[in-house]
Amino acid sequence: MDKFIITISREFGSGGRLIGEKLAARLGVEFYDKSIIQMAAERSGLSYKFIEQNEENLTSSLLFNFPAAASYTNFKTAAYFDTPVNDKTFLAQTEVIRELAKSSCIIVGRCADYILRDDPALVRLFITAGFDDRVRRAIEEYRFPSEGAEEKIRKIDKSRANYYKYYTGQPWGSMHNYDLIVNSSFTGVFGAVAVVMTMLEEKGIEAKAY
């Protein structure tokens, strides 16, 4: 396969970002996560902090039915200027993601699987893990205080689900929206990479030779 785009959705603490980084290294392609926020900020004129907070704090109280509007709104139309500022952050990231997807890469989160859904080169992954393992990783690797860690993880997952549902109209984590779902509690991080690489090789996507 000449070009491929791998998108990774993940539960917090499942190791999805680390798995994505290791896959990118194996495949010799670029890896994009929070760098997309910076690129979107530069393109839109909105601040990095505002875009990041919008991802974390989106609620059902917002008034704009975005998936319907996304078919005609972009930075070059007059309609963009009437778009609520919360949705401008999504538009900015959408344009960045579509630009990045012109070359093979791995993109974590930000509804990239939905934004690129019509790209024949797309491979959509979802990484899950047992809740206890996710709490352990949050405390040991992400330095979360043990007190309140479980509540914070649930809050982050809820924010991700709300964001995904709001902008795609689809349930976050539904098996019908992904090509492969990997439980990293069962495989471990390196095992997850091996599982994904096996699937990719069947699709004609091979590790980079060094």
SESE-764788 format. One line per field, with one value per residue (C-alpha): residue in one letter; residue number from 1; x, y, z. Coordinates in steps of 0.5 Angstrom, whole numbers, padded with zeros to 4 digits, m for minus. Layout:
BEGIN
resn: (A,...)
resi: (NUM,...)
x: (X,...)
y: (Y,...)
z: (Z,...)
END
This chain:
BEGIN
resn: (M,D,K,F,I,I,T,I,S,R,E,F,G,S,G,G,R,L,I,G,E,K,L,A,A,R,L,G,V,E,F,Y,D,K,S,I,I,Q,M,A,A,E,R,S,G,L,S,Y,K,F,I,E,Q,N,E,E,N,L,T,S,S,L,L,F,N,F,P,A,A,A,S,Y,T,N,F,K,T,A,A,Y,F,D,T,P,V,N,D,K,T,F,L,A,Q,T,E,V,I,R,E,L,A,K,S,S,C,I,I,V,G,R,C,A,D,Y,I,L,R,D,D,P,A,L,V,R,L,F,I,T,A,G,F,D,D,R,V,R,R,A,I,E,E,Y,R,F,P,S,E,G,A,E,E,K,I,R,K,I,D,K,S,R,A,N,Y,Y,K,Y,Y,T,G,Q,P,W,G,S,M,H,N,Y,D,L,I,V,N,S,S,F,T,G,V,F,G,A,V,A,V,V,M,T,M,L,E,E,K,G,I,E,A,K,A,Y)
resi: (1,2,3,4,5,6,7,8,9,10,11,12,13,14,15,16,17,18,19,20,21,22,23,24,25,26,27,28,29,30,31,32,33,34,35,36,37,38,39,40,41,42,43,44,45,46,47,48,49,50,51,52,53,54,55,56,57,58,59,60,61,62,63,64,65,66,67,68,69,70,71,72,73,74,75,76,77,78,79,80,81,82,83,84,85,86,87,88,89,90,91,92,93,94,95,96,97,98,99,100,101,102,103,104,105,106,107,108,109,110,111,112,113,114,115,116,117,118,119,120,121,122,123,124,125,126,127,128,129,130,131,132,133,134,135,136,137,138,139,140,141,142,143,144,145,146,147,148,149,150,151,152,153,154,155,156,157,158,159,160,161,162,163,164,165,166,167,168,169,170,171,172,173,174,175,176,177,178,179,180,181,182,183,184,185,186,187,188,189,190,191,192,193,194,195,196,197,198,199,200,201,202,203,204,205,206,207,208,209,210)
x: (0000,0003,0000,m0004,m0007,m0008,m0012,m0012,m0018,m0016,m0019,m0015,m0009,m0010,m0003,m0006,m0001,0005,0003,0002,0009,0012,0008,0010,0017,0016,0013,0018,0012,0010,0006,0001,m0002,m0002,0002,m0005,m0007,m0001,m0002,m0009,m0008,m0003,m0008,m0014,m0011,m0014,m0010,m0007,m0010,m0017,m0017,m0014,m0020,m0025,m0023,m0024,m0030,m0035,m0042,m0049,m0051,m0048,m0053,m0049,m0051,m0044,m0044,m0050,m0046,m0039,m0041,m0041,m0037,m0030,m0025,m0026,m0033,m0037,m0041,m0035,m0035,m0042,m0040,m0039,m0032,m0032,m0034,m0028,m0023,m0026,m0026,m0019,m0016,m0020,m0017,m0010,m0012,m0014,m0007,m0003,m0007,m0004,0002,0002,0002,m0001,m0006,m0009,m0016,m0019,m0024,m0019,m0023,m0029,m0026,m0022,m0028,m0028,m0020,m0019,m0012,m0015,m0014,m0018,m0016,m0019,m0015,m0018,m0016,m0018,m0020,m0015,m0010,m0011,m0011,m0005,m0002,m0004,m0001,0005,0007,0003,0004,m0003,m0005,m0008,m0013,m0018,m0015,m0021,m0026,m0021,m0020,m0028,m0028,m0023,m0027,m0033,m0030,m0028,m0034,m0038,m0033,m0034,m0041,m0042,m0038,m0039,m0046,m0043,m0042,m0035,m0032,m0037,m0034,m0037,m0033,m0026,m0023,m0019,m0020,m0014,m0015,m0008,m0009,m0009,m0003,0001,0004,0009,0004,m0001,0004,0005,m0002,m0003,0003,0000,m0006,m0002,0002,m0004,m0006,0001,0003,0010,0015,0021,0027,0033)
y: (0000,0007,0011,0009,0013,0010,0013,0011,0012,0010,0010,0014,0010,0005,0006,0008,0014,0010,0004,0010,0012,0005,0004,0010,0008,0001,0004,0010,0015,0021,0021,0027,0028,0034,0037,0038,0043,0047,0047,0049,0054,0057,0056,0059,0065,0061,0060,0053,0053,0055,0049,0044,0046,0046,0039,0037,0041,0040,0040,0038,0045,0048,0050,0048,0041,0041,0034,0038,0044,0041,0039,0047,0050,0052,0057,0060,0061,0067,0062,0060,0067,0066,0059,0059,0059,0052,0049,0054,0049,0043,0046,0048,0041,0038,0042,0040,0033,0033,0036,0031,0025,0027,0023,0016,0018,0016,0021,0020,0022,0029,0025,0023,0017,0020,0026,0021,0016,0016,0016,0009,0009,0009,0004,0005,0003,0003,0002,m0001,m0004,m0006,0000,m0002,m0003,0004,0007,0004,0007,0014,0014,0010,0013,0020,0022,0022,0023,0016,0020,0022,0018,0014,0020,0024,0018,0017,0025,0024,0019,0022,0028,0024,0021,0027,0031,0025,0024,0032,0032,0026,0023,0017,0013,0013,0006,0003,m0003,m0002,0005,0001,m0004,m0007,m0006,m0008,m0010,m0007,m0011,m0017,m0016,m0011,m0005,m0009,m0014,m0009,m0007,m0014,m0015,m0009,m0010,m0017,m0014,m0008,m0014,m0017,m0010,m0010,m0005,m0007,m0005,0000,m0004,m0001)
z: (0000,m0002,0003,0010,0015,0022,0027,0034,0039,0046,0053,0058,0061,0056,0053,0046,0045,0047,0042,0037,0038,0037,0031,0028,0029,0027,0020,0019,0019,0023,0029,0031,0038,0041,0036,0032,0037,0036,0028,0029,0033,0028,0023,0026,0031,0037,0043,0044,0051,0049,0044,0049,0054,0049,0048,0055,0057,0051,0054,0051,0053,0046,0041,0034,0031,0028,0024,0019,0018,0017,0010,0008,0013,0013,0013,0006,0007,0010,0014,0018,0021,0024,0027,0035,0037,0040,0033,0030,0034,0031,0024,0025,0027,0021,0016,0019,0020,0012,0011,0015,0012,0005,0007,0011,0019,0025,0028,0036,0038,0035,0031,0026,0024,0023,0019,0015,0014,0006,0005,0003,0006,0013,0018,0025,0032,0039,0045,0051,0058,0064,0069,0074,0070,0067,0074,0075,0069,0071,0078,0076,0069,0069,0076,0078,0086,0088,0091,0086,0080,0079,0079,0074,0069,0069,0068,0062,0058,0059,0056,0050,0049,0049,0044,0040,0040,0039,0033,0029,0032,0033,0040,0042,0043,0039,0035,0029,0028,0028,0024,0030,0038,0042,0050,0052,0059,0055,0050,0054,0050,0046,0045,0042,0037,0035,0034,0030,0026,0024,0021,0018,0014,0012,0009,0005,0010,0013,0018,0015,0014,0018)
END
